[in-house]
Amino acid sequence: MMKKTIISSDALGESYYCYRHTSGLEVALYPMPQFSSVYALFGTRYGSIDNTLCEPDGTKTEVPEGIAHYLEHKMFDTKDGNALQELSQNGAEPNAFTSNATTAYYFDCTEHFEENLRILLSFVSVPYFTQESVDKERGIIGQEIRMVEDTPDWRVYTNLLECLYHSSPARVAIAGTVESIAEITPETLYACHKAFYDPANMMLCVVGDVKPDEIAAIAEEILPNSRSEVIERDYGQEDMRVVEKCRREAMEVSMPQFLVGFKCPPAADGAALMRQDIIADIACDILLGDSSPLYQRLYDKGLINGSFGGGFDQLPGIAYLYAGGDSDAPETVVRAILDEAQRLAREGVDEAFYQQLRRASFGSTLRALNSFENIAVSVADGAFRGFDPFRFPEVYDSVTRADVEAFLRESIVEERSALSILIPKKEGASQ
C-alpha cells in the first residue's frame, strides 16, 4: 500500500494527500467533499521535446518528431475496442492532451468513479497498436498538421522558436511534421511507451469526494511494477545566442503579424522555477499589459491593436518571454518594448503600479484553484518539476519590485531577441 503525506498551505487553508505507490507512481488526492463530481488525471512526464531514447547503457536513439502526440492519440485503442467510448458510455467525460513536456489522460464524472478509474489506469498502462490502426491515424494527424500549418498564429510562433533556438526540441511543433510522423511504426510507439509510461515517471491526481484507500486499492490491482530506473533526458545544449535575428514570411494575412521573443536563462526545477514564473508574469503585465504605459502609448499611436499581448514560458532547459500581435510597424513596436524595459529597469517601476499588478497576478493564480482541471494539472506539473503549486502565496511574498526590475534589465535585451513577421502575400510575393 501507500504511505500518506499531507501537503498543507497555511496561507490558503488548503491541504491535499500525496502518496508514493509501490509501483513508483506518485498519487495526489485533493479532497472536495462538497462537490458531487470527481476529476482524475493520469499523466506522464513525457512530451514533444522527448525525442531521444536514452538507454541505461548510454545508448541514445532518435525517435520521430511528434511521436508523443501520436502515442497519445493511439493509447485509447484497446484489444476490446476504444477506451474513450467506454468511458463516455460509463457516464464520464474523458479527454487527453500532449504538451512540450507532459502527456495526460483525464476524465470527470459524477458516478461510477471507481470503474472509470480502472478503465483509465488500464488503457494507459497496457498499450495496443496494430499496423492498420497506426497507418489510419497517420492520415488523421497528417490532416491536422496541414490545417494548423496554414494558420498565421501557428506559423508566426513556430518561426520565432526556430529563430531563437539552435538545438532545443521545443523548436519542433508538438504534432511533428507530415514527414516525421510517416516514420512512426507500432514498434517505435511500443518503445516510447516502455521508456516513458513507467509508473515511476507518472502522476495520478484525483480531485473530488473520494477516499484515499479506494484509489490505493485500484492502483494496486491494475498498475504494473516500475522498472525503477531514472529516465535520462537529452534536450540538447543551448547558449544565449539566437539563430536568426529576424524572419519574414508572406502569408494570407490582412496586415502584418509579428512575434518577438527574448531568450531568458532557465530556472532550475523546484521552488526557483515557480519563483521565476511569478516574477516573469508580473514583469509581463508591467511592461506589456493593457494597463501599462507602453501599451497605452502604442495603442494611441495606432501601432498596436487589441490583438497585442505577451507571456512567458519555461520548458526543461529553456525559457523565453514573447510579445506580439497585428501591427503595420513591427520593428517600431519591438524597439519601443526594448526601450521601455530598460527605462523601467533604470528608473524603477512605480510602486503603486507594481503592487496593483502583483495583487492582480496573485488573484488570477488563486482563482485558478476554483477549477478541478487547473488543480490537477498544477499538482502534476509540480510533481514532475519539483515544486508545490500551493506554496505560491509564500513565493509571492518573497518577490520584490527589485526582482522584477532585475528581470526586465537582464532578460529584455536586444542581443537575445528574435523577431518573426508575417506579411501579406500581396506585399511580399517575391520574399
VEXDREN-2710 file (C-alpha; in Angstrom, 1 decimal):
% VEXDREN-2710
k/r/px/py/pz
1/MET/0.0/0.0/0.0
2/MET/1.0/3.6/0.1
3/LYS/2.5/5.9/2.8
4/LYS/0.4/9.1/3.1
5/THR/1.9/12.6/3.3
6/ILE/-0.3/15.6/4.0
7/ILE/0.7/18.7/2.0
8/SER/-0.7/21.9/3.6
9/SER/-0.8/25.6/2.9
10/ASP/-1.4/27.7/5.9
11/ALA/-1.9/30.8/3.8
12/LEU/-4.6/29.2/1.7
13/GLY/-6.1/26.9/4.4
14/GLU/-5.9/24.1/1.9
15/SER/-4.3/20.6/2.0
16/TYR/-4.0/17.5/-0.1
17/TYR/-2.7/14.0/0.3
18/CYS/0.3/12.7/-1.5
19/TYR/1.4/9.0/-1.8
20/ARG/4.1/7.0/-3.4
21/HIS/2.6/3.8/-4.7
22/THR/4.5/0.6/-4.6
23/SER/4.7/0.7/-8.4
24/GLY/6.6/4.0/-8.2
25/LEU/3.6/6.1/-9.2
26/GLU/3.1/9.4/-7.3
27/VAL/-0.6/9.8/-6.3
28/ALA/-2.2/13.0/-5.1
29/LEU/-5.7/13.4/-3.7
30/TYR/-7.3/16.8/-3.3
31/PRO/-10.4/16.3/-1.3
32/MET/-13.5/18.3/-2.4
33/PRO/-16.3/16.6/-0.4
34/GLN/-18.8/19.4/-1.1
35/PHE/-18.9/18.5/-4.8
36/SER/-20.6/15.5/-6.4
37/SER/-18.2/15.3/-9.4
38/VAL/-14.7/13.8/-9.4
39/TYR/-11.8/14.7/-11.7
40/ALA/-8.9/12.3/-12.3
41/LEU/-5.7/13.0/-14.3
42/PHE/-3.2/10.3/-15.2
43/GLY/-0.1/11.9/-16.7
44/THR/3.5/11.1/-17.6
45/ARG/6.5/13.4/-17.8
46/TYR/6.8/12.9/-21.5
47/GLY/6.1/15.4/-24.2
48/SER/7.1/16.6/-27.6
49/ILE/10.6/17.6/-26.5
50/ASP/11.4/14.0/-25.6
51/ASN/12.6/12.9/-29.0
52/THR/15.6/10.9/-27.7
53/LEU/15.5/7.5/-26.0
54/CYS/18.4/7.3/-23.6
55/GLU/19.1/3.7/-22.5
56/PRO/20.8/2.8/-19.2
57/ASP/23.9/1.7/-21.1
58/GLY/24.3/5.2/-22.6
59/THR/22.9/4.3/-26.0
60/LYS/20.8/7.1/-27.5
61/THR/18.2/6.6/-30.2
62/GLU/16.4/9.4/-32.0
63/VAL/12.7/8.9/-32.5
64/PRO/10.4/10.7/-35.0
65/GLU/9.2/14.2/-34.1
66/GLY/5.6/14.3/-32.9
67/ILE/5.7/10.7/-31.5
68/ALA/4.5/11.7/-28.0
69/HIS/1.4/13.3/-29.5
70/TYR/0.9/10.3/-31.9
71/LEU/1.1/8.0/-28.9
72/GLU/-1.5/9.9/-27.0
73/HIS/-3.9/9.5/-29.9
74/LYS/-3.3/5.8/-30.1
75/MET/-3.4/5.0/-26.4
76/PHE/-7.3/4.9/-26.4
77/ASP/-7.2/1.8/-28.6
78/THR/-7.6/-1.4/-26.7
79/LYS/-7.9/-5.1/-27.7
80/ASP/-11.7/-4.9/-26.9
81/GLY/-12.4/-1.5/-28.6
82/ASN/-11.9/2.1/-27.6
83/ALA/-11.4/3.4/-24.0
84/LEU/-12.7/6.8/-24.9
85/GLN/-16.0/5.3/-25.9
86/GLU/-16.1/3.0/-22.9
87/LEU/-15.6/5.9/-20.5
88/SER/-18.2/8.0/-22.3
89/GLN/-20.7/5.2/-22.1
90/ASN/-20.0/4.9/-18.4
91/GLY/-21.0/8.5/-17.7
92/ALA/-17.5/10.1/-17.8
93/GLU/-16.3/13.0/-19.9
94/PRO/-12.8/11.8/-21.0
95/ASN/-10.0/13.6/-23.0
96/ALA/-6.2/13.9/-23.3
97/PHE/-3.5/16.4/-24.2
98/THR/0.1/16.5/-25.1
99/SER/2.3/19.5/-24.4
100/ASN/6.0/20.1/-24.8
101/ALA/6.9/18.2/-21.6
102/THR/3.7/16.3/-20.5
103/THR/1.1/13.9/-21.8
104/ALA/-2.0/13.4/-19.7
105/TYR/-5.3/11.5/-19.8
106/TYR/-8.2/12.6/-17.7
107/PHE/-11.9/12.4/-17.1
108/ASP/-14.6/13.8/-14.8
109/CYS/-17.7/12.1/-13.7
110/THR/-20.5/12.2/-11.1
111/GLU/-20.9/8.4/-10.8
112/HIS/-19.1/5.1/-11.4
113/PHE/-15.8/6.7/-10.4
114/GLU/-14.0/3.5/-9.3
115/GLU/-15.0/1.7/-12.6
116/ASN/-13.9/4.7/-14.6
117/LEU/-10.5/4.9/-12.8
118/ARG/-9.9/1.3/-13.5
119/ILE/-10.5/1.9/-17.2
120/LEU/-8.2/4.9/-17.2
121/LEU/-5.3/3.2/-15.4
122/SER/-5.7/0.0/-17.6
123/PHE/-5.7/1.5/-21.1
124/VAL/-2.8/3.9/-20.3
125/SER/-0.7/1.2/-18.7
126/VAL/-1.3/-1.5/-21.4
127/PRO/-0.8/-0.3/-25.0
128/TYR/-2.3/-1.9/-28.0
129/PHE/-1.2/-1.0/-31.5
130/THR/-1.6/-2.6/-34.9
131/GLN/-0.1/-1.6/-38.2
132/GLU/-3.5/-0.9/-39.6
133/SER/-4.6/1.4/-36.8
134/VAL/-1.2/3.2/-36.9
135/ASP/-1.4/3.8/-40.6
136/LYS/-5.0/5.1/-40.3
137/GLU/-4.0/7.5/-37.6
138/ARG/-1.2/8.8/-39.7
139/GLY/-3.7/10.2/-42.2
140/ILE/-5.8/11.8/-39.5
141/ILE/-2.9/13.5/-37.7
142/GLY/-1.3/14.5/-41.0
143/GLN/-4.5/16.3/-42.0
144/GLU/-4.5/18.1/-38.6
145/ILE/-0.9/19.2/-39.1
146/ARG/-1.6/20.6/-42.6
147/MET/-4.6/22.6/-41.2
148/VAL/-2.6/24.0/-38.3
149/GLU/0.4/24.9/-40.6
150/ASP/-2.0/27.1/-42.7
151/THR/-2.8/29.3/-39.6
152/PRO/-0.9/32.5/-39.1
153/ASP/-0.8/32.2/-35.3
154/TRP/1.0/28.8/-35.6
155/ARG/3.4/30.0/-38.3
156/VAL/4.5/33.2/-36.6
157/TYR/5.1/31.2/-33.4
158/THR/7.0/28.4/-35.0
159/ASN/9.2/30.7/-36.9
160/LEU/10.0/32.6/-33.7
161/LEU/11.2/29.4/-31.9
162/GLU/13.3/28.4/-34.9
163/CYS/14.9/31.8/-34.8
164/LEU/15.5/31.6/-31.0
165/TYR/16.8/28.1/-30.5
166/HIS/19.6/26.1/-32.1
167/SER/19.1/22.6/-30.8
168/SER/16.2/22.6/-28.3
169/PRO/13.4/20.2/-29.4
170/ALA/11.0/22.9/-28.4
171/ARG/11.6/24.4/-31.9
172/VAL/9.6/21.5/-33.3
173/ALA/5.8/21.5/-33.3
174/ILE/4.1/19.3/-30.8
175/ALA/2.4/17.2/-33.5
176/GLY/5.6/17.0/-35.6
177/THR/5.5/17.2/-39.3
178/VAL/3.9/15.2/-42.0
179/GLU/7.3/13.8/-42.9
180/SER/8.3/12.9/-39.4
181/ILE/5.1/11.1/-38.5
182/ALA/5.5/9.0/-41.7
183/GLU/8.4/7.3/-39.9
184/ILE/6.3/6.2/-36.9
185/THR/5.6/2.4/-36.5
186/PRO/4.0/0.2/-33.9
187/GLU/7.5/-0.7/-32.8
188/THR/8.5/2.9/-32.1
189/LEU/5.3/3.5/-30.2
190/TYR/5.8/0.5/-28.0
191/ALA/9.4/1.5/-27.4
192/CYS/8.4/5.0/-26.3
193/HIS/5.6/3.7/-24.1
194/LYS/8.0/1.3/-22.4
195/ALA/10.5/4.2/-21.8
196/PHE/8.2/6.9/-20.6
197/TYR/5.0/5.3/-19.4
198/ASP/6.7/3.7/-16.5
199/PRO/4.7/4.3/-13.2
200/ALA/7.8/6.0/-11.6
201/ASN/7.7/8.6/-14.4
202/MET/3.9/9.2/-13.9
203/MET/1.5/11.0/-11.7
204/LEU/-2.2/10.3/-10.8
205/CYS/-4.1/13.3/-9.3
206/VAL/-7.7/13.0/-8.2
207/VAL/-9.9/15.9/-7.2
208/GLY/-13.2/15.4/-5.5
209/ASP/-15.1/13.4/-2.9
210/VAL/-13.2/10.1/-2.9
211/LYS/-11.3/8.1/-0.3
212/PRO/-7.5/7.5/-0.5
213/ASP/-7.9/3.8/0.3
214/GLU/-10.1/3.4/-2.7
215/ILE/-7.5/4.9/-5.1
216/ALA/-4.7/2.9/-3.5
217/ALA/-6.6/-0.4/-3.9
218/ILE/-7.4/0.2/-7.6
219/ALA/-3.8/1.2/-8.3
220/GLU/-2.5/-1.9/-6.5
221/GLU/-4.9/-4.0/-8.6
222/ILE/-4.0/-2.6/-12.0
223/LEU/-0.6/-1.0/-12.2
224/PRO/2.5/-2.9/-13.3
225/ASN/5.7/-2.8/-11.2
226/SER/8.0/0.0/-12.1
227/ARG/11.4/-0.5/-13.7
228/SER/12.6/1.9/-11.0
229/GLU/15.1/3.4/-13.3
230/VAL/15.8/7.2/-13.6
231/ILE/14.9/8.3/-17.1
232/GLU/17.8/10.2/-18.7
233/ARG/16.9/13.2/-20.8
234/ASP/18.7/14.8/-23.7
235/TYR/17.3/18.2/-24.8
236/GLY/20.5/19.5/-26.5
237/GLN/22.7/22.3/-25.3
238/GLU/21.6/25.9/-25.7
239/ASP/23.6/29.1/-25.1
240/MET/22.0/32.6/-25.1
241/ARG/22.7/33.4/-28.7
242/VAL/19.8/33.4/-31.2
243/VAL/19.9/31.6/-34.5
244/GLU/18.3/34.3/-36.6
245/LYS/17.5/37.9/-35.7
246/CYS/14.5/38.3/-38.0
247/ARG/12.5/36.2/-40.3
248/ARG/9.8/37.4/-42.7
249/GLU/7.3/35.2/-44.4
250/ALA/4.5/36.1/-46.8
251/MET/1.1/34.6/-45.9
252/GLU/-2.6/35.2/-46.3
253/VAL/-3.0/37.9/-43.6
254/SER/-4.8/41.2/-43.9
255/MET/-2.0/43.1/-42.1
256/PRO/1.5/42.3/-40.8
257/GLN/1.5/40.0/-37.7
258/PHE/4.6/39.7/-35.5
259/LEU/6.0/37.9/-32.5
260/VAL/9.2/39.0/-30.8
261/GLY/10.9/36.7/-28.3
262/PHE/13.6/37.1/-25.7
263/LYS/15.8/34.2/-24.7
264/CYS/15.9/34.0/-20.8
265/PRO/18.1/31.9/-18.6
266/PRO/16.0/28.9/-17.5
267/ALA/15.5/28.3/-13.8
268/ALA/16.3/25.0/-12.1
269/ASP/13.5/22.7/-11.2
270/GLY/11.9/23.3/-7.8
271/ALA/10.9/26.4/-6.0
272/ALA/13.2/28.6/-8.2
273/LEU/11.1/27.6/-11.2
274/MET/7.8/28.8/-9.6
275/ARG/9.5/31.9/-8.4
276/GLN/10.8/32.8/-11.9
277/ASP/7.3/32.2/-13.3
278/ILE/5.8/34.6/-10.9
279/ILE/8.5/37.3/-11.4
280/ALA/8.1/37.0/-15.2
281/ASP/4.3/37.1/-15.0
282/ILE/4.4/40.3/-13.1
283/ALA/7.1/41.8/-15.4
284/CYS/5.0/40.9/-18.5
285/ASP/2.0/42.8/-17.1
286/ILE/4.1/45.8/-16.1
287/LEU/5.8/46.0/-19.5
288/LEU/3.1/44.7/-21.9
289/GLY/-0.2/44.5/-20.1
290/ASP/-3.2/46.5/-21.4
291/SER/-2.9/48.9/-18.4
292/SER/0.8/49.5/-18.9
293/PRO/2.0/52.9/-20.1
294/LEU/3.7/51.3/-23.1
295/TYR/0.5/49.6/-24.2
296/GLN/-1.4/52.9/-24.0
297/ARG/1.2/54.8/-25.9
298/LEU/1.5/52.2/-28.7
299/TYR/-2.3/51.9/-28.9
300/ASP/-2.9/55.6/-29.0
301/LYS/-0.4/55.9/-31.9
302/GLY/-2.1/53.1/-33.8
303/LEU/1.0/50.9/-33.7
304/ILE/-0.9/48.0/-32.0
305/ASN/-4.5/47.0/-31.5
306/GLY/-6.4/44.7/-29.2
307/SER/-4.6/41.6/-30.5
308/PHE/-1.3/42.7/-28.8
309/GLY/-0.2/40.7/-25.8
310/GLY/2.7/38.7/-24.3
311/GLY/3.6/35.9/-22.0
312/PHE/6.4/33.8/-20.5
313/ASP/7.2/30.1/-21.0
314/GLN/9.6/27.8/-19.2
315/LEU/10.4/24.3/-20.5
316/PRO/13.1/21.9/-19.5
317/GLY/16.4/23.6/-20.5
318/ILE/14.9/26.8/-21.9
319/ALA/12.8/29.9/-21.0
320/TYR/11.6/32.8/-23.2
321/LEU/9.4/35.9/-23.0
322/TYR/7.3/36.8/-26.0
323/ALA/5.1/39.6/-27.2
324/GLY/3.2/40.3/-30.4
325/GLY/0.0/40.9/-32.4
326/ASP/-1.0/42.8/-35.5
327/SER/1.0/45.9/-36.5
328/ASP/2.0/47.8/-39.6
329/ALA/5.3/48.7/-37.9
330/PRO/6.6/45.6/-36.0
331/GLU/10.2/46.9/-35.8
332/THR/9.0/50.1/-34.2
333/VAL/7.0/48.2/-31.6
334/VAL/9.9/46.0/-30.8
335/ARG/12.2/49.0/-30.4
336/ALA/9.6/50.6/-28.0
337/ILE/9.5/47.4/-25.9
338/LEU/13.3/47.3/-25.6
339/ASP/13.5/50.9/-24.7
340/GLU/10.6/50.7/-22.1
341/ALA/12.1/47.7/-20.4
342/GLN/15.5/49.4/-20.0
343/ARG/13.8/52.6/-18.8
344/LEU/11.8/50.7/-16.2
345/ALA/15.0/48.9/-15.0
346/ARG/16.9/52.1/-14.9
347/GLU/14.3/54.5/-13.4
348/GLY/12.3/51.9/-11.4
349/VAL/8.8/50.7/-11.6
350/ASP/6.1/52.8/-9.9
351/GLU/5.4/51.2/-6.5
352/ALA/1.7/51.6/-6.6
353/PHE/1.5/50.2/-10.1
354/TYR/3.7/47.3/-9.1
355/GLN/1.5/46.5/-6.1
356/GLN/-1.6/46.7/-8.2
357/LEU/-0.3/44.2/-10.8
358/ARG/1.2/41.9/-8.1
359/ARG/-2.2/41.7/-6.5
360/ALA/-3.9/41.0/-9.8
361/SER/-1.4/38.2/-10.6
362/PHE/-1.9/36.7/-7.2
363/GLY/-5.7/36.9/-7.6
364/SER/-5.5/35.2/-11.0
365/THR/-3.5/32.3/-9.6
366/LEU/-5.9/32.0/-6.6
367/ARG/-9.0/31.9/-8.9
368/ALA/-7.4/29.1/-10.9
369/LEU/-8.0/26.9/-7.8
370/ASN/-11.7/27.0/-8.4
371/SER/-11.2/24.6/-11.4
372/PHE/-10.7/20.9/-10.8
373/GLU/-8.7/20.7/-14.0
374/ASN/-6.4/23.5/-13.0
375/ILE/-5.8/21.9/-9.6
376/ALA/-4.9/18.6/-11.2
377/VAL/-2.7/20.0/-13.9
378/SER/-0.9/22.2/-11.4
379/VAL/-0.3/19.4/-8.9
380/ALA/1.0/17.2/-11.8
381/ASP/3.3/19.9/-13.1
382/GLY/4.6/20.4/-9.6
383/ALA/5.3/16.7/-9.1
384/PHE/7.2/16.5/-12.4
385/ARG/9.3/19.6/-11.8
386/GLY/9.8/19.5/-8.1
387/PHE/7.7/22.3/-6.6
388/ASP/4.5/22.5/-4.6
389/PRO/2.0/24.7/-6.5
390/PHE/0.1/25.6/-3.3
391/ARG/3.2/27.4/-1.9
392/PHE/2.6/30.3/-4.3
393/PRO/1.4/32.7/-1.5
394/GLU/4.8/32.4/0.2
395/VAL/6.6/32.9/-3.2
396/TYR/4.6/36.0/-3.9
397/ASP/5.5/37.3/-0.5
398/SER/9.2/36.8/-1.3
399/VAL/9.1/38.6/-4.7
400/THR/10.1/42.3/-4.7
401/ARG/9.9/45.1/-7.1
402/ALA/13.7/44.9/-7.4
403/ASP/13.3/41.3/-8.6
404/VAL/11.0/42.4/-11.4
405/GLU/13.3/45.3/-12.4
406/ALA/16.3/43.0/-12.5
407/PHE/14.3/40.5/-14.7
408/LEU/13.5/43.3/-17.2
409/ARG/17.1/44.6/-17.2
410/GLU/18.7/41.2/-17.7
411/SER/16.1/39.5/-20.0
412/ILE/14.6/42.1/-22.3
413/VAL/17.8/42.8/-24.2
414/GLU/18.3/43.2/-28.0
415/GLU/21.2/40.7/-28.3
416/ARG/19.0/37.8/-27.0
417/SER/15.9/38.7/-29.1
418/ALA/14.5/37.4/-32.4
419/LEU/11.6/38.7/-34.5
420/SER/9.1/36.7/-36.5
421/ILE/6.9/38.7/-39.0
422/LEU/4.2/37.6/-41.4
423/ILE/3.4/40.0/-44.2
424/PRO/0.5/40.0/-46.6
425/LYS/1.2/38.0/-49.7
426/LYS/0.2/40.8/-52.0
427/GLU/3.0/42.9/-50.5
428/GLY/5.7/40.2/-50.4
429/ALA/5.0/37.6/-53.0
430/SER/8.7/37.5/-54.0
431/GLN/10.0/37.1/-50.4
END
